[in-house]
Amino acid sequence: MIRQHTVVDSPYGPLTLVATDGVLSGLYMTDQRHRPDESAFGARADEKAGPFGETVRQLEEYFDRGLTDFDLPLNLAGTDFQRRVWERLVRIPYGETRTYGELAEELGNPNASRAVGLANGRNPVSIIVPCHRVIGSTGSLIGYGGGLDRKQRLLAFESGATDAALF
C-alpha cells in the first residue's frame, strides 16, 4: 500500500489530500475531528501528481461555483455500514440537506440515526463526500468533524450566498 499526500489552499483553510495506491482516500481540514496522524499520510507529493491534479481541478471548479457533483474515483476505508452511509451522502444533491433520521430510513433502519451520525463523522473525504449536507431533525447544524462554522459556511455557499464572509 503506497500513500502520498499534498496540501492545497481553499476558502475553508488548507486541505490535506491523501491518496492510497494512486486513488484519493482522504480530504482533511485543519483541526478536523478524526483526522489521522500526519505520519499516516505518506510522502508529500506535488498537487499535480497522480490523483491530486484532477482532484484539485474539481475542487477549484466547485469553489468557483462551476461544479456541483464531483466525479472522482475514491478509495474509502471503513466498515460496510460506514461505506453505505457515505454512498448515501454523495446522493444528496448540491444545495440540499437531509437529516440523520432520513438517511437511517433510506438505509432501512429508522432507529439508526445515531449510527448514521457516527459514520458521517468518520467520513474520510469531506466536501467531496458531502457530510456537511446532513443536519439534525429540527434543522439544527450538529455533528460536523470540520467544525460547525465550516459546516454553516459550506451550506451557505451551496445555497448561493454571495457574502464573501460566508465562504
URSUL-V336577 format. One record per residue. PHI is phi in degrees with one decimal (* if undefined). Layout:
phi=PHI
phi=PHI
This chain:
phi=*
phi=-110.0
phi=-116.4
phi=-148.5
phi=-146.4
phi=-146.7
phi=-124.2
phi=-126.6
phi=-81.0
phi=-150.4
phi=-63.6
phi=-109.9
phi=99.4
phi=-61.6
phi=-116.3
phi=-95.7
phi=-99.4
phi=-123.7
phi=-119.9
phi=-119.0
phi=50.6
phi=80.5
phi=-125.3
phi=-56.7
phi=-127.5
phi=-159.0
phi=-141.9
phi=-120.5
phi=-92.1
phi=-61.1
phi=61.0
phi=-73.2
phi=-63.7
phi=67.0
phi=-72.5
phi=-63.5
phi=-63.3
phi=-53.4
phi=-64.8
phi=-83.6
phi=-83.6
phi=80.9
phi=-68.2
phi=-77.7
phi=-125.6
phi=-65.7
phi=-67.1
phi=-97.8
phi=-81.3
phi=49.4
phi=-75.4
phi=-69.2
phi=-58.1
phi=-69.6
phi=-62.5
phi=-62.6
phi=-59.6
phi=-68.6
phi=-62.3
phi=-61.4
phi=-65.8
phi=-61.2
phi=-67.2
phi=-88.9
phi=67.1
phi=-102.5
phi=-134.1
phi=-115.3
phi=-133.7
phi=-79.7
phi=-130.9
phi=-134.4
phi=-69.1
phi=-127.9
phi=-117.0
phi=-99.1
phi=-90.7
phi=-178.2
phi=-71.7
phi=-57.5
phi=-63.1
phi=-58.3
phi=-64.6
phi=-64.8
phi=-63.7
phi=-63.0
phi=-62.7
phi=-70.0
phi=-60.3
phi=-70.1
phi=-89.0
phi=-75.2
phi=-62.5
phi=-50.9
phi=82.4
phi=-116.1
phi=-130.4
phi=-135.4
phi=-91.9
phi=-59.3
phi=-64.6
phi=-62.7
phi=-65.4
phi=-60.7
phi=-63.1
phi=-59.1
phi=-83.6
phi=87.3
phi=-140.0
phi=-61.5
phi=-91.1
phi=-100.6
phi=-61.9
phi=-67.3
phi=-63.8
phi=-62.0
phi=-61.5
phi=-65.8
phi=-66.1
phi=-58.9
phi=-66.9
phi=-95.6
phi=-55.3
phi=-84.0
phi=-129.5
phi=-61.4
phi=70.5
phi=-67.5
phi=-99.3
phi=-76.6
phi=-66.3
phi=-68.2
phi=-84.9
phi=-105.3
phi=-127.9
phi=-72.5
phi=-62.6
phi=-95.6
phi=89.5
phi=-76.2
phi=-90.0
phi=-129.8
phi=63.9
phi=-117.2
phi=-62.1
phi=-87.0
phi=102.4
phi=-63.8
phi=-61.0
phi=-65.0
phi=-60.1
phi=-60.6
phi=-66.9
phi=-64.2
phi=-65.8
phi=-64.3
phi=-58.0
phi=-70.0
phi=-83.6
phi=99.8
phi=-56.0
phi=-107.9
phi=-69.9
phi=-57.1
phi=-67.3
phi=-79.5
phi=-147.9
